[in-house]
């Protein structure tokens, strides 16, 4: 079950803060992530649109969101239940969507029209989106929307350089009003608080201030007879039309004299320019906070300005990146400002008063290539083609450190067995070791002649580092302690594609394109112990966690399993048909033919060694059972059709007589569509091509705790976890094991029997109830009398209970007694139990970190209080005024 998306924090679309101002909604490709800034957590909602999300509308009460993708398909999403309530198709690309402040209506702009819909309410409706009115007026595409505070009117900006104010109801003195005054596309328009005064901002960085001669209370409703006449006319129209279009309002840019006599009038009070003389910096995004009159504007060069309106005083201006700022949002209190840069995939939340970052996250600039879990499953390290190595926290989904020492693409990353050292190999000819205590690069391993390293392995002790090169067909061995090159292993006749150390012995397996896998024995001075001959180029090799079996994936799409002690093949899986390639837009051959040459490029055993994960250049990750050699499950990594190679067949609608539509270069001028030059004009970028990223899985890894697995894909780093909540999975169930019987046994204080019975039913709530009913003095006795089989089940339950429960000491007593009493027996089955123990360790470690922070803070506070109380009786120099003394006294009283 999909549990989270790391590695990408923002793609495109508008950012929006939730109602309380503590969380931020960010569109990531075709999914949406919720960043909880107070608790420092991030979660990705388990739903996805068909294409990349372009705009998000959030209802004022924060319970509903409308997500609209590139083609105009909309999802109505409940943010409370995190599920899709309704789907709707707008038929054309939508530019923006905005709910009215009272939550009863919402406006959608597409083409040159604005549509007013009734917002879905609390009651059940047959159709969630009911069209109320359609507004005509602008000649070109509409770009932005803003509502007045009482939901009576809204303003729409357009690419034809005009702004239109429309009444949400038909007011007698305001049906529509058109404002000019700009020389470029309107980027944003904002109403002043509780008034009809308006600010409009255009792309050439000009701001117009418009004043209205009427207050909001001065809007008069239509006299009844006109309204009745209009209604009848509207009904006549509706009879002629097939579908009800709602009421239509046609605006004119130059109304006649008598039409404007009794109507609302606007006048331009001021016009300001953001750019200094001779500066040509396009304004790309803006946001306005009505209560504090704060205007934030973002520019194409990555600069943002803060101004106070209506006087246009500059508060401060800063540069946050060198890419254009695509979206800006301000939270309800006006303290935090969120910026999204789609070029680099950056998401920043800036607290402008203290001038500090609340959140600063960025994914890999282009695709991630590899990943590795830390031994306790708490952290994930990823390496990307941009030469960065990033470490992510799996529980909060944030990246907490980025290493930028490599000057070329990173090809492989791994953790050592201690979990405090990260190693990365790169095409720049170095292998670097990073320390997670001090966040520094403390070792750099290089070869005598510069080589490009394609793969990396570190042995179980963390002392020996091996890297394979692409261009010299050699394997280099270094010592971690001294950083010296120990040995160069030659023998392969093709590029080294993969390395893997046996977790239990000092044996290194190396795979190469020369159709062999060689096993090198470290204790026997690195002599080749065995050479396994394959019938195709070998791409990836992996050891089972207990070191008894070796899995090899080759270019012909086969996964073979070997008993490497005796060099015997124990099984094989024909996996080529499970990959199910998609056809790229420009491919000349069908997906079925292309799949014949495709294979798995990444392999990984599950933590218990029973199944194997495999992924390649397609949108599927396959899980096979090793013993039965059958496909257990296929995960579809993405359903985002904005990526290439998603569909198996090409879309007929995209085929023209000249070939595929994809061949026609559409994206010439950045975001604004094609900048087609006039014939004979040579200026402009000749090399710019619009491209679609292709869907692929570059690396899969299973978590050592055995409860989740991760894959690096074009979309980002995807996490999938076990969902244990929904399944009834009894264990050795008898007829007399029922919840009522368990409660009876509990009342008779036969705790051990009750625990065994609860585990037979295997209902998590019931187990928790039984265990929490045991008095802490009895824990010792119960643990000693528990059958061996249930000890590991209880340990697994404790590990998962630590994540949610607040009875920390009680569960720690349980874990302590179990491990003390059964430690020796558990040690004999250590390989099988390792995932459970690591899961337990991860949970306890997390609590330890949290509690130790709290204790340190409390110790500091007590010391401070003591210091102040000691100072209290001391005499002060005479200069101090008595007022200060009184203040200090009251201060220390308060602290004590």
TORDREN-326538 format. One line per field, with one value per residue (C-alpha): x, y, z; residue in three letters. Coordinates in steps of 0.1 Angstrom, whole numbers. Layout:
<nuvos>
X c(X  ...)
Y c(Y  ...)
Z c(Z  ...)
code c(ALA  ...)
</nuvos>
This chain:
<nuvos>
X c(0  14  25  45  65  99  124  101  84  69  65  41  7  -3  7  -20  -19  -46  -71  -52  -20  1  1  9  -6  19  12  39  34  0  -2  -6  16  6  35  27  50  43  50  76  59  50  24  14  -24  -31  -48  -36  -49  -42  -19  2  -19  -20  -42  -56  -86  -90  -124  -125  -132  -102  -121  -124  -99  -104  -75  -74  -49  -34  -64  -91  -100  -109  -111  -130  -110  -119  -88  -103  -110  -82  -103  -119  -155  -163  -148  -156  -142  -140  -130  -104  -73  -82  -60  -72  -99  -110  -137  -157  -149  -183  -177  -209  -196  -164  -151  -131  -114  -108  -102  -116  -145  -152  -176  -194  -204  -223  -198  -205  -220  -224  -256  -256  -261  -266  -241  -214  -206  -237  -230  -246  -234  -211  -193  -181  -159  -121  -109  -79  -73  -81  -53  -63  -92  -99  -130  -143  -145  -183  -185  -206  -181  -150  -123  -107  -74  -67  -39  -55  -42  -76  -92  -129  -150  -181  -210  -216  -253  -269  -265  -284  -253  -226  -230  -195  -168  -137  -103  -74  -42  -16  8  13  -5  -22  -5  -27  -55  -65  -94  -87  -102  -140  -141  -143  -109  -86  -49  -39  -4  10  39  60  61  36  10  -22  -43  -80  -105  -142  -168  -192  -188  -197  -230  -238  -244  -282  -300  -320  -355  -379  -396  -363  -352  -385  -381  -345  -355  -381  -357  -332  -358  -367  -330  -328  -356  -337  -304  -298  -280  -287  -258  -267  -272  -249  -235  -219  -196  -187  -154  -169  -205  -227  -233  -267  -256  -229  -250  -262  -234  -203  -173  -136  -108  -70  -54  -18  6  38  67  88  118  144  154  167  158  137  127  94  70  58  38  22  2  -15  -24  -55  -53  -16  -17  14  21  47  58  81  102  117  152  143  141  111  99  77  58  33  2  -14  17  40  68  95  99  126  138  158  169  160  172  182  151  117  93  62  39  35  11  7  -8  -37  -17  6  38  48  52  56  75  76  102  93  126  146  116  122  98  106  86  100  91  96  96  125  140  144  134  106  110  136  133  145  145  171  174  170  164  174  196  200  189  198  182  200  203  175  153  150  169  171  200  196  220  211  224  229  258  240  237  206  196  159  141  114  91  89  97  121  156  178  213  226  262  273  310  307  312  294  264  262  258  255  250  251  252  278  265  268  244  265  285  272  293  287  303  303  313  338  362  358  341  333  325  302  299  263  274  293  278  312  331  358  373  377  388  404  420  456  443  409  381  343  327  294  288  297  297  308  313  294  321  322  360  363  350  348  339  336  347  329  359  388  369  386  374  391  393  401  404  379  404  433  417  445  440  444  440  428  409  413  397  365  364  336  323  314  277  271  289  275  291  279  263  278  311  339  329  324  302  308  287  299  288  311  283  300  296  328  331  362  373  387  404  422  440  412  416  386  368  342  331  294  287  255  240  236  251  247  231  226  235  221  227  199  201  213  240  230  217  226  201  213  194  206  200  176  151  158  164  185  191  224  237  271  289  285  281  248  218  187  160  151  123  114  105  105  67  60  78  51  69  50  55  72  56  84  90  89  82  53  57  54  84  104  98  118  150  142  151  152  179  175  169  164  155  129  140  130  146  113  106  124  116  126  122  133  126  88  61  58  77  73  74  83  82  117  107  77  92  59  48  31  21  28  28  20  44  26  -6  7  2  23  52  64  61  30  6  11  -4  -1  -31  -48  -61  -25  -17  -18  -9  25  32  28  18  47  71  57  77  52  72  93  88  89  55  36  34  52  73  71  95  85  100  136  142  173  172  160  171  175  183  153  132  101  106  86  104  102  87  113  124  161  165  144  153  136  136  156  127  107  77  82  101  112  118  135  115  110  83  106  112  81  75  52  44  25  -11  -18  -50  -76  -68  -83  -53  -59  -31  -38  -74  -96  -134  -133  -110  -135  -132  -157  -137  -105  -121  -133  -98  -85  -110  -97  -61  -47  -27  -4  -34  -52  -22  -18  -55  -54  -25  -45  -73  -46  -67  -44  -69  -76  -39  -33  -62  -49  -13  -23  -44  -14  0  36  46  33  52  83  62  41  72  89  59  52  57  87  65  46  77  86  49  49  81  67  36  57  77  45  29  58  50  15  12  19  26  64  78  52  62  99  95  79  106  134  120  114  149  165  146  145  177  197  169  162  199  198  171  187  186  149  142  165  138  116  146  155  120  119  153  141  110  129  156  130  115  150  158  125  127  164  157  129  151  179  155  141  176  184  152  159  195  182  156  183  207  180  170  206  210  179  194  226  231  230  250  232  227  197  163  139  114  139  143  106  104  132  116  83  102  119  87  71  99  99)
Y c(0  34  53  83  102  117  133  157  186  207  204  230  245  268  264  269  271  253  273  273  284  255  232  237  219  214  197  172  159  142  138  162  165  180  196  200  228  228  191  189  160  155  131  124  118  83  96  107  125  113  141  167  190  226  243  236  252  249  255  281  256  235  202  201  207  207  194  201  186  197  186  200  168  177  157  168  156  154  164  149  114  118  103  113  123  133  135  161  170  206  196  223  234  254  283  289  279  298  292  322  332  320  286  285  291  287  302  284  302  285  300  336  327  325  299  302  269  260  246  211  214  192  175  147  158  140  163  180  206  227  255  287  315  319  352  366  396  392  385  364  336  344  341  348  353  371  375  403  394  391  369  395  401  387  400  381  390  382  379  407  431  439  431  424  428  407  405  370  380  404  437  467  489  463  435  438  464  464  479  486  505  478  470  432  401  404  381  388  410  416  433  455  442  448  471  471  488  468  462  448  435  428  407  438  445  473  478  498  509  513  531  525  551  526  505  468  477  501  472  472  440  440  455  425  433  434  402  384  396  384  351  345  353  329  301  306  302  271  255  259  245  208  212  239  264  284  322  340  374  392  420  448  467  500  503  532  564  556  521  536  565  548  522  518  537  529  554  547  564  554  533  519  500  473  473  500  520  497  465  439  414  396  393  357  354  375  371  397  395  417  422  433  449  429  423  396  395  369  374  353  358  342  375  384  417  425  458  475  488  512  534  509  509  483  462  439  421  389  363  327  309  316  300  317  317  299  302  323  318  336  319  333  352  367  355  327  330  299  299  272  272  246  247  232  216  239  246  273  287  320  338  374  391  371  366  329  297  276  250  247  216  206  174  161  184  155  119  99  69  49  46  27  22  27  -5  5  17  52  70  67  80  88  97  116  125  161  149  154  129  135  118  116  108  81  91  129  125  155  157  168  169  173  166  184  173  152  170  144  121  98  61  42  50  27  29  10  -15  11  34  66  65  70  60  72  64  88  92  119  91  93  73  95  87  111  112  116  130  160  161  162  143  126  101  103  72  75  51  56  66  84  59  62  42  25  4  2  -23  -22  -54  -62  -49  -15  -18  -27  -6  -20  -1  -13  8  12  19  -2  -34  -35  -36  -14  -23  3  3  25  31  44  54  35  14  -22  -41  -39  -70  -77  -106  -93  -86  -61  -31  -40  -36  -46  -55  -72  -84  -115  -104  -133  -141  -120  -129  -103  -111  -90  -90  -78  -74  -102  -127  -138  -134  -138  -146  -132  -145  -117  -140  -159  -127  -119  -150  -158  -185  -192  -180  -184  -184  -168  -168  -131  -98  -96  -64  -68  -92  -95  -117  -130  -115  -148  -150  -185  -176  -152  -137  -125  -105  -106  -88  -114  -106  -137  -137  -168  -180  -197  -217  -200  -224  -252  -230  -247  -229  -235  -218  -191  -167  -156  -120  -103  -104  -91  -58  -47  -18  13  28  61  89  88  50  34  -1  -14  -19  -56  -58  -33  -54  -83  -65  -52  -66  -59  -34  -35  -64  -67  -94  -88  -88  -124  -136  -153  -129  -107  -72  -64  -32  -19  6  4  16  -17  -32  -70  -91  -128  -157  -172  -207  -211  -188  -171  -135  -125  -89  -62  -26  2  29  58  66  99  103  134  110  92  55  52  38  5  17  52  74  75  110  122  108  131  125  139  115  119  152  148  155  190  213  230  243  270  299  286  283  306  281  286  317  312  337  354  339  347  357  341  352  329  296  271  241  243  211  202  168  144  125  88  66  42  25  30  13  -7  -15  -34  -19  -39  -38  -57  -34  -13  -9  20  27  56  65  94  106  107  83  62  44  14  -1  -30  -22  -44  -28  -43  -80  -107  -131  -156  -179  -215  -205  -228  -228  -215  -185  -156  -121  -128  -159  -138  -112  -140  -153  -118  -114  -146  -131  -159  -134  -158  -178  -146  -133  -165  -165  -129  -137  -166  -142  -117  -86  -56  -38  -69  -77  -42  -44  -77  -66  -33  -52  -70  -52  -41  -63  -94  -87  -108  -139  -137  -133  -163  -185  -174  -201  -195  -191  -162  -144  -131  -123  -102  -85  -75  -62  -41  -26  -14  -3  20  40  50  43  68  40  42  29  0  -13  -8  -30  -57  -54  -55  -86  -105  -99  -107  -140  -153  -136  -169  -188  -158  -156  -191  -178  -144  -143  -148  -124  -96  -75  -76  -66  -38  -26  -26  -8  19  26  28  50  75  78  81  110  128  123  132  165  172  163  186  215  209  207  240  256  244  257  290  293  284  310  337  328  329  364  376  384  400  437  456  487  519  530  507  522  507  499  474  457  452  437  413  403  395  377  353  348  337  313  298)
Z c(0  -10  21  10  -16  -7  -28  -46  -28  -55  -93  -106  -97  -68  -32  -5  33  53  73  106  87  101  71  34  4  -24  -57  -66  -101  -101  -63  -35  -3  30  49  86  96  133  139  111  92  56  42  6  1  -13  -44  -79  -109  -145  -154  -135  -112  -124  -98  -64  -48  -10  6  34  62  50  45  7  -21  -59  -78  -116  -140  -173  -194  -171  -153  -117  -84  -54  -24  12  32  64  50  24  -4  -37  -34  -69  -104  -130  -164  -175  -212  -215  -195  -164  -153  -118  -93  -62  -35  -23  14  26  9  -11  -46  -65  -97  -124  -153  -186  -220  -219  -196  -159  -146  -113  -97  -65  -41  -28  7  38  25  -1  -37  -69  -86  -66  -93  -104  -128  -117  -141  -170  -174  -208  -211  -216  -252  -243  -217  -180  -155  -119  -95  -63  -42  -20  17  17  -15  -34  -62  -78  -101  -130  -147  -183  -208  -229  -202  -188  -154  -150  -118  -119  -94  -80  -78  -103  -86  -100  -99  -107  -132  -148  -149  -171  -160  -183  -176  -181  -210  -203  -191  -157  -131  -101  -88  -52  -34  -4  29  31  1  -37  -41  -62  -69  -103  -111  -145  -158  -167  -130  -128  -100  -105  -75  -83  -61  -62  -54  -38  -6  -5  14  -15  -39  -46  -56  -89  -87  -88  -121  -140  -123  -133  -169  -170  -154  -180  -208  -192  -191  -228  -236  -215  -234  -267  -253  -248  -215  -188  -192  -162  -164  -189  -183  -213  -204  -229  -228  -237  -224  -235  -215  -201  -190  -167  -152  -120  -119  -97  -110  -106  -109  -110  -80  -86  -107  -93  -110  -93  -117  -114  -145  -173  -154  -173  -148  -154  -125  -123  -90  -63  -31  -9  28  34  71  72  37  28  -9  -19  -55  -71  -102  -130  -116  -83  -64  -42  -28  2  0  22  4  -5  0  -18  9  3  35  21  -10  -13  -38  -29  -61  -96  -111  -116  -87  -98  -69  -37  -8  26  57  76  102  76  92  69  31  9  -24  -50  -78  -104  -122  -94  -75  -45  -17  9  38  49  82  71  104  119  84  88  70  85  58  31  9  -25  -44  -68  -98  -123  -117  -86  -94  -63  -27  5  39  71  92  115  87  101  73  35  15  -22  -50  -81  -115  -102  -81  -48  -20  2  35  43  75  68  97  89  51  52  38  67  50  15  5  -27  -29  -61  -94  -115  -113  -83  -94  -61  -24  7  45  65  92  120  102  108  76  41  11  -25  -58  -87  -123  -113  -103  -65  -38  -8  28  48  85  98  132  119  84  66  39  59  34  -4  -22  -56  -81  -94  -129  -131  -136  -137  -109  -117  -85  -49  -20  16  37  69  92  74  70  33  4  -31  -63  -99  -128  -162  -184  -171  -162  -127  -91  -66  -29  -2  36  54  83  63  30  12  -19  -9  -41  -77  -89  -126  -145  -160  -197  -197  -176  -140  -136  -99  -67  -36  -4  14  47  66  50  34  -1  -28  -59  -90  -121  -155  -191  -201  -191  -159  -121  -102  -65  -47  -13  8  34  6  -7  -31  -54  -76  -58  -84  -118  -127  -164  -176  -211  -213  -200  -162  -150  -112  -84  -49  -19  3  39  54  27  15  -20  -48  -72  -107  -133  -168  -200  -214  -187  -166  -128  -118  -83  -73  -44  -46  -22  -47  -78  -87  -101  -79  -99  -125  -132  -167  -160  -193  -198  -164  -171  -195  -213  -224  -258  -260  -281  -307  -308  -342  -328  -306  -269  -273  -297  -276  -244  -260  -255  -220  -186  -149  -138  -101  -76  -39  -14  12  48  55  22  10  -18  -43  -56  -92  -112  -146  -173  -169  -145  -127  -98  -95  -63  -68  -44  -46  -36  -58  -85  -92  -95  -62  -69  -94  -82  -106  -96  -112  -132  -144  -181  -182  -182  -213  -219  -198  -224  -241  -274  -290  -289  -323  -316  -315  -350  -380  -416  -409  -380  -342  -327  -303  -331  -334  -311  -289  -260  -276  -252  -217  -200  -223  -252  -285  -292  -330  -347  -379  -411  -415  -378  -365  -329  -302  -287  -315  -292  -269  -271  -252  -237  -215  -188  -192  -165  -150  -118  -112  -78  -53  -17  11  46  71  95  69  70  39  7  -14  -51  -68  -99  -123  -99  -69  -40  -34  -1  2  36  49  58  88  100  77  75  98  100  128  140  151  159  181  184  220  213  212  225  254  265  264  287  310  313  320  348  363  362  340  320  300  287  278  258  239  231  219  196  182  172  161  165  173  195  216  221  233  257  272  275  291  316  330  362  358  388  370  338  349  357  325  303  318  313  277  250  226  196  211  223  188  181  213  203  169  186  211  182  165  198  205  174  187  224  252  278  272  305  306  272  279  309  287  260  286  305  272  259  293  298  262  248  244  226  203  194  178  154  150  111  110  139  127  110  142  164  141  140  178  179  155  176  209  193  181  216  231  208  216  254  256  238  263  293  281  278  313  328  312  325  361  359  347  375  401  387  389  424  436  420  437  471  457  459  427  417  423  387  381  385  410  381  366  399  403  369  376  409  393  365  389  409  378  369  404)
code c(UNK  UNK  UNK  UNK  UNK  UNK  UNK  UNK  UNK  UNK  UNK  UNK  UNK  UNK  UNK  UNK  UNK  UNK  UNK  UNK  UNK  UNK  UNK  UNK  UNK  UNK  UNK  UNK  UNK  UNK  UNK  UNK  UNK  UNK  UNK  UNK  UNK  UNK  UNK  UNK  UNK  UNK  UNK  UNK  UNK  UNK  UNK  UNK  UNK  UNK  UNK  UNK  UNK  UNK  UNK  UNK  UNK  UNK  UNK  UNK  UNK  UNK  UNK  UNK  UNK  UNK  UNK  UNK  UNK  UNK  UNK  UNK  UNK  UNK  UNK  UNK  UNK  UNK  UNK  UNK  UNK  UNK  UNK  UNK  UNK  UNK  UNK  UNK  UNK  UNK  UNK  UNK  UNK  UNK  UNK  UNK  UNK  UNK  UNK  UNK  UNK  UNK  UNK  UNK  UNK  UNK  UNK  UNK  UNK  UNK  UNK  UNK  UNK  UNK  UNK  UNK  UNK  UNK  UNK  UNK  UNK  UNK  UNK  UNK  UNK  UNK  UNK  UNK  UNK  UNK  UNK  UNK  UNK  UNK  UNK  UNK  UNK  UNK  UNK  UNK  UNK  UNK  UNK  UNK  UNK  UNK  UNK  UNK  UNK  UNK  UNK  UNK  UNK  UNK  UNK  UNK  UNK  UNK  UNK  UNK  UNK  UNK  UNK  UNK  UNK  UNK  UNK  UNK  UNK  UNK  UNK  UNK  UNK  UNK  UNK  UNK  UNK  UNK  UNK  UNK  UNK  UNK  UNK  UNK  UNK  UNK  UNK  UNK  UNK  UNK  UNK  UNK  UNK  UNK  UNK  UNK  UNK  UNK  UNK  UNK  UNK  UNK  UNK  UNK  UNK  UNK  UNK  UNK  UNK  UNK  UNK  UNK  UNK  UNK  UNK  UNK  UNK  UNK  UNK  UNK  UNK  UNK  UNK  UNK  UNK  UNK  UNK  UNK  UNK  UNK  UNK  UNK  UNK  UNK  UNK  UNK  UNK  UNK  UNK  UNK  UNK  UNK  UNK  UNK  UNK  UNK  UNK  UNK  UNK  UNK  UNK  UNK  UNK  UNK  UNK  UNK  UNK  UNK  UNK  UNK  UNK  UNK  UNK  UNK  UNK  UNK  UNK  UNK  UNK  UNK  UNK  UNK  UNK  UNK  UNK  UNK  UNK  UNK  UNK  UNK  UNK  UNK  UNK  UNK  UNK  UNK  UNK  UNK  UNK  UNK  UNK  UNK  UNK  UNK  UNK  UNK  UNK  UNK  UNK  UNK  UNK  UNK  UNK  UNK  UNK  UNK  UNK  UNK  UNK  UNK  UNK  UNK  UNK  UNK  UNK  UNK  UNK  UNK  UNK  UNK  UNK  UNK  UNK  UNK  UNK  UNK  UNK  UNK  UNK  UNK  UNK  UNK  UNK  UNK  UNK  UNK  UNK  UNK  UNK  UNK  UNK  UNK  UNK  UNK  UNK  UNK  UNK  UNK  UNK  UNK  UNK  UNK  UNK  UNK  UNK  UNK  UNK  UNK  UNK  UNK  UNK  UNK  UNK  UNK  UNK  UNK  UNK  UNK  UNK  UNK  UNK  UNK  UNK  UNK  UNK  UNK  UNK  UNK  UNK  UNK  UNK  UNK  UNK  UNK  UNK  UNK  UNK  UNK  UNK  UNK  UNK  UNK  UNK  UNK  UNK  UNK  UNK  UNK  UNK  UNK  UNK  UNK  UNK  UNK  UNK  UNK  UNK  UNK  UNK  UNK  UNK  UNK  UNK  UNK  UNK  UNK  UNK  UNK  UNK  UNK  UNK  UNK  UNK  UNK  UNK  UNK  UNK  UNK  UNK  UNK  UNK  UNK  UNK  UNK  UNK  UNK  UNK  UNK  UNK  UNK  UNK  UNK  UNK  UNK  UNK  UNK  UNK  UNK  UNK  UNK  UNK  UNK  UNK  UNK  UNK  UNK  UNK  UNK  UNK  UNK  UNK  UNK  UNK  UNK  UNK  UNK  UNK  UNK  UNK  UNK  UNK  UNK  UNK  UNK  UNK  UNK  UNK  UNK  UNK  UNK  UNK  UNK  UNK  UNK  UNK  UNK  UNK  UNK  UNK  UNK  UNK  UNK  UNK  UNK  UNK  UNK  UNK  UNK  UNK  UNK  UNK  UNK  UNK  UNK  UNK  UNK  UNK  UNK  UNK  UNK  UNK  UNK  UNK  UNK  UNK  UNK  UNK  UNK  UNK  UNK  UNK  UNK  UNK  UNK  UNK  UNK  UNK  UNK  UNK  UNK  UNK  UNK  UNK  UNK  UNK  UNK  UNK  UNK  UNK  UNK  UNK  UNK  UNK  UNK  UNK  UNK  UNK  UNK  UNK  UNK  UNK  UNK  UNK  UNK  UNK  UNK  UNK  UNK  UNK  UNK  UNK  UNK  UNK  UNK  UNK  UNK  UNK  UNK  UNK  UNK  UNK  UNK  UNK  UNK  UNK  UNK  UNK  UNK  UNK  UNK  UNK  UNK  UNK  UNK  UNK  UNK  UNK  UNK  UNK  UNK  UNK  UNK  UNK  UNK  UNK  UNK  UNK  UNK  UNK  UNK  UNK  UNK  UNK  UNK  UNK  UNK  UNK  UNK  UNK  UNK  UNK  UNK  UNK  UNK  UNK  UNK  UNK  UNK  UNK  UNK  UNK  UNK  UNK  UNK  UNK  UNK  UNK  UNK  UNK  UNK  UNK  UNK  UNK  UNK  UNK  UNK  UNK  UNK  UNK  UNK  UNK  UNK  UNK  UNK  UNK  UNK  UNK  UNK  UNK  UNK  UNK  UNK  UNK  UNK  UNK  UNK  UNK  UNK  UNK  UNK  UNK  UNK  UNK  UNK  UNK  UNK  UNK  UNK  UNK  UNK  UNK  UNK  UNK  UNK  UNK  UNK  UNK  UNK  UNK  UNK  UNK  UNK  UNK  UNK  UNK  UNK  UNK  UNK  UNK  UNK  UNK  UNK  UNK  UNK  UNK  UNK  UNK  UNK  UNK  UNK  UNK  UNK  UNK  UNK  UNK  UNK  UNK  UNK  UNK  UNK  UNK  UNK  UNK  UNK  UNK  UNK  UNK  UNK  UNK  UNK  UNK  UNK  UNK  UNK  UNK  UNK  UNK  UNK  UNK  UNK  UNK  UNK  UNK  UNK  UNK  UNK  UNK  UNK  UNK  UNK  UNK  UNK  UNK  UNK  UNK  UNK  UNK  UNK  UNK  UNK  UNK  UNK  UNK  UNK  UNK  UNK  UNK  UNK  UNK  UNK  UNK  UNK  UNK  UNK  UNK  UNK  UNK  UNK  UNK  UNK  UNK  UNK  UNK  UNK  UNK  UNK  UNK  UNK  UNK  UNK  UNK  UNK  UNK  UNK  UNK  UNK  UNK  UNK  UNK  UNK  UNK  UNK  UNK  UNK  UNK  UNK  UNK  UNK  UNK  UNK  UNK  UNK  UNK  UNK  UNK  UNK  UNK  UNK  UNK  UNK  UNK  UNK  UNK  UNK  UNK  UNK  UNK  UNK  UNK  UNK  UNK  UNK  UNK  UNK  UNK  UNK  UNK  UNK  UNK  UNK  UNK  UNK  UNK  UNK  UNK  UNK  UNK  UNK  UNK  UNK  UNK  UNK  UNK  UNK  UNK  UNK  UNK  UNK  UNK  UNK  UNK  UNK  UNK  UNK  UNK  UNK  UNK  UNK  UNK  UNK  UNK  UNK  UNK  UNK  UNK  UNK  UNK  UNK  UNK  UNK  UNK  UNK  UNK  UNK  UNK  UNK  UNK  UNK  UNK  UNK  UNK  UNK  UNK  UNK  UNK  UNK  UNK  UNK  UNK  UNK  UNK  UNK  UNK  UNK  UNK  UNK)
</nuvos>
